[in-house]
Amino acid sequence: MGQKINPLGFRLGTTQSHDSIWFAQPTDYSENLKEDKIIRDYIKNYIQKTIRIYSGVAGIGRIKIQKRIDKIKVIIYMGSPNLFTEEDGGKPPRIEELKTNVEKKVNCVNRELKIGMKRILYAYRDPNLLAEFIAEQLKNRIPFRKAMKKALELAEEAGTKGVQVQIAGRIDGKEIARVEWIREGRVPLQTIRANIDYCSYTVRTIYGVLGIKVWIFLNKE
């Protein structure tokens, strides 16, 4: 029970809200959806190429997009946005470079693009950053059980009520794929009022692709 639907979509309107906020006519909906994907994919690729990830804390938690007729506002939630906005040797801040590149990717004629950064106060309360931490550990050939237990410890120190981590694929290079999971505390997936944050993360290792799923219980029902 409670594992047959995306936990975020299951709770829309109660504890979760949309990451994209805009309105479009049916004929324009697909173009706006495609535009959102282009913006998110480019920002993630750009940050991964230009910023060194420090134990997953500097990664992206989520990207929220708000659109109006004359404006596109993008808010990037990061573990440490200072790493992204600092200047290098007198060059303009990377945020301006990112904005210029995104404007080239999407149609910004008669529309103003604004990109802002927000710091996630407790980085390991965010499932995306926690999954990224596990992914970095797996890439460095750390045993998966050790990586999962360390992730639970970090999440517990960040003040979560419960955490569940699942890794699927050819774990440790075994020929037969399998699923391993671990849980600490309570993770009530059936309760809509429970504030559950969730992410699904893909990591490419030398022995194949692994899927990481993280559920974090942030409060009581």
Secondary structure, DSSP 8 states (H G I E B T S, - for coil): ---SS-HHHHTBTTTB--SEE----HHHHHHHHHHHHHHHHHHHHHHHHHS--STTTTSEEEEEEEE-SSEEEEEEEES-THHHH--STT---HHHHHHHHHHHHS--TT-EEEEEEEE-SSGGGSHHHHHHHHHHHHHTT--HHHHHHHHHHHHHHTT-SEEEEEEEESGGG-SS-EEEEEEEE---TT-TTS-EEEEEEEEEETTEEEEEEEEEE-S--
